């Protein structure tokens, strides 16, 4: 339902943009300069291209995560520690009102992530480093953080946001390419080399800028997952887990497709970081009422 509503909303946005272009006479202006561009058709084309990759990645997210991270699923707990992990996730999932996620372990420095195409078919995985370096209360808080990501529908939300920005990156890059090809290079028929080169350059530049938008949303969702983790496991446990992560030296980064749903986002420039600074997250929890 979330996907259908989001797609319907964005279809409406495309219609509104098309109407605005007509009211502003943008198509006529382009035509006067020899740019024979059907903006409505281009918008539809851009939406198809923009959302296809994002939605395919969403539906394959669990499979890709298992293979890329080498996640070993806990199907039958082999020891007391694995039994505790599964039982803790089950309890938190019940509290959050979602289906029981798959639970797994992967090799690496302290980290964890959640993924899956919907809240009732998700995966929560923790690293061996996290299990080694954190105590049980801290691990419980990390699991609660990841379960909150699932309950909040963050995987779907960010995938759809990515689809929206992809749509406008494709659309604007093609418009720029047409203008350069027709107006500046005076190509009168078909698509010349100027269109393809300019479109590719514009798409790279716009994609770089668009990623900042997606990461801004990711950081907002991270604060919300911390708050949800505090509700499920306790605020002091959540703060303690984040403080423990502060002490970790150079935590191993997750792949790009998993980074936005991990407990630690690594060290990146603030504007392109998937996670807020740990000190900001701790401060937000302490200030919460």
N, C-alpha and C positions, 0 to 999 in steps of 0.2 A: 504494500500500500504506500509506503514511504517513497519507493522508487516511482510508482505511477503518479503520485501527487507532485513529486519533484519534476518529472518529465513534463507533466501537464503545465506546471507553472512556467517552465522554461520555454515550452511551445508558445505560451501566451506572451512571454517576453519577446520572442522572435517576431510574433505578429505585430506587437506594439512598435518594435524597432523598424519593421518594414513600413508601417504607417507613418512613423516619424520621418523616415527617409523621403516618403512621397510628399508629405506636407512641407518639408524643407526644400523640396525640389532637387534633392541630391542626384537622383537619376538623370534629370534633365540637364543638370550642370555637367555631369560626366559625359552625357551624350554630346553636348555642345563642344566638348574637348576631344571628341572622337573615341571616347571610352564606351564601347558597346557592352555594358555589363548588366546582367540581370541580377539585381541585388537580392530579390526574394529567393531565386533559385540557389544563389550562392549561400544564403543563410541556411537553407535546408541542407545543402551539401556539407557545409561546415559543421552543422549539428550532428549529422550522421557520422562524419569523420571524428569529430571531437568526443562524442560519447562512446563510440564503438570500443576504442582501446581502453577507456576507463572502466566500462562495464565488463568487458572481457577479463580485465585484470581483477576486478572485484570478485567475479564468479570463480576464478581460478586461484584466488588468493591463498586458500588453505593448502592446495596442492603445491603451489609454488613455494610457500613458506616451509613446508615439510621437506622439500627437496633442497632448497637453497640453504637452509639452516641446519639440515641434517637432524631434524626433530625426531626423537624416538618417543612414540606414543606410549602412554601407560595404559595398556588394555587390561592387564592383570597385574596389580601391584606386586612387585617382587620383594619388597621389604617394608618396614614400618614407615620410613620416610616417604616412600611413594604412596602408601595408603593414606598418610596424613595429607599429602598434596591433593589427592583426588577428593578426599572427604571435605577438605577446606573449600575447594572450588565448588563442590556440590552444594555445601551450605550457603555460600555466598551467592551462587546462581539462584538458589531458591529464594533468598532474601531479595534479590534484585528482580525477581519475576521473569527469568529467562530460562531457556532450556539448558540442560547440562552440556557445557562445552567439552570438547576433547582436551585432554591434558597431556603435555609432553615436556621433554627435557632435551636441551641441545648443549653442545660443548661451547665454552667461551667464557669471557670475562663477565662480571655481574651485569645482567640485563634480563629483560623479559618482554614479551609482546603478546598481543591478541590480534586475531584476524578471522575472517569469515564473511560470507556474503549476507548473512542475517543473524540476528541475535539468538536464534534457536539452533544454529548450525555453525558454531564458532570453534576456534582453537585458542587455548591459553598455554603458552610455553615459557619455561624459565630456564636459565642457563645453569650449568654446573658451577660456575664461579659464584653466582648469586646464592645457590644452595650452600656453598662452602663458606662464604664470607658473612652471611647474614644469620641472625638468630631467628627463631621460629616466629616471634611477633613481627619482625621486620618482613619476613617472607610472606606472612599472612597479609600484611598491608600491601605489598607489591601485587599479590594475587587479587586483592580487592580492587586495586587500581585498574588492573587489566579487565576484570569482570565488569567494572563500571564502564570502560570503553565499549564493551560488548553491549551492555544494557542501554547505553546512550545512543547506540547505532552509529558510532563514529566512523566505522569502516565504510558504511553506505554513504553517510553525509559527505565525507571527504572525497570519496570517489565521484560523487555527483558534482561537487564543487569543481573538481579537476575537469570533469566533462564540460562544465560551463565555460571555464577559462580556456580550455582547448578549443571550444567552438569559436570563441572570439579571436583567438590567436590565428586560427586557420582563415577566418573571414577577413580580418584586417590585413593579414599578410597578402592575401589574394587581391584585395582592393589596391594595396600599395603597388603590387606587381603590375596590375592592369594600368594604373595611372602612369607609372614609369615607362611601361612598354608603349603605350599609345601617345601620351602627351609629350614626354621627354625624348624618347627614341623614335617617335613618329612611325611605329610599326602599324600598318593599316589592316592587316588581316592575320587571323590566327594568333598564336602565342609565340612571340619571338624569344630569343635567348635572354633578353632583358627581363621579361616576365619571370622566367624560371629562376634566374640568379637573384633578382630583387626579392621575389617571394620567399626564397630559401633564407636569405639574409634577414628579412623582416620576421620570418617565423622564428628563427633562432633568438633574435633580440627580444621579441614579444614573449616567447616562452620563458626566457630568463626573468623578465619582469613579472609574468603571470605566476611563476613559482613563488614569488614573494607573497602574493595574495593567498595561495593555498597554504603556505607555511604560517601565515598570520592566523588563519582559521584553525590550523593544527595546534598552535600554541594556546588558543582560547579553549579548545577541547581538552587540552592537557590539564588546565586548571580545574575544569569541571570533573575530569576523571579523578583528580586528587581529592576533590570534595566528596565524590561518591565513594572513593576508597576509605576516606575518613569515616563516613557513615557506616560502612560495612565492617570495618576492622577497628575503628577507633582513631581519633585524631592524633593522639600521641604516638601510636604505632606508625601512622603514615608519616609523621614528621621524622621519627627515628629512622625509617627506611630511607627517606630522602637524604638525611644527614649521613647515613652510611654510604650512600652513593657518592656524596661529596668527597668522601675519604678515598674512594677508589681512584687509582692512578690510570689515566688514559683508558677508560672503558672501551671495549671493542665495539665499533659501530655496527649497527644493523644495516642490511641492504636497504636501498632507497624505498622499496615498496613496503618495508616493515617499519621503517624508522618512525613514522608518525604515530605508531601505536605501541611503541616501546616505553619502558619506564625511564630510560635515559637516552637523550638524543645526541650525546657527544658534543664536541666543541666545534661550532660553526659560527660564522658571522651572524649576529643577532637577527637581521632581517630575513635571512634564509634558513634559520634554525627551526626544526620541527618542534622543539621543546623550549619553554622558557628557561632561564637560568634557575638552577636548583635553589639558590637563595631566595629568588622571587616566589617560587612555589612554596617554600617553607614559610615565608612571611605571610603569604595569602592564607595558609592554613591557620597560622597563629592568630591572624586578625579575624578569622571567621567566627561568627556568633552562632 
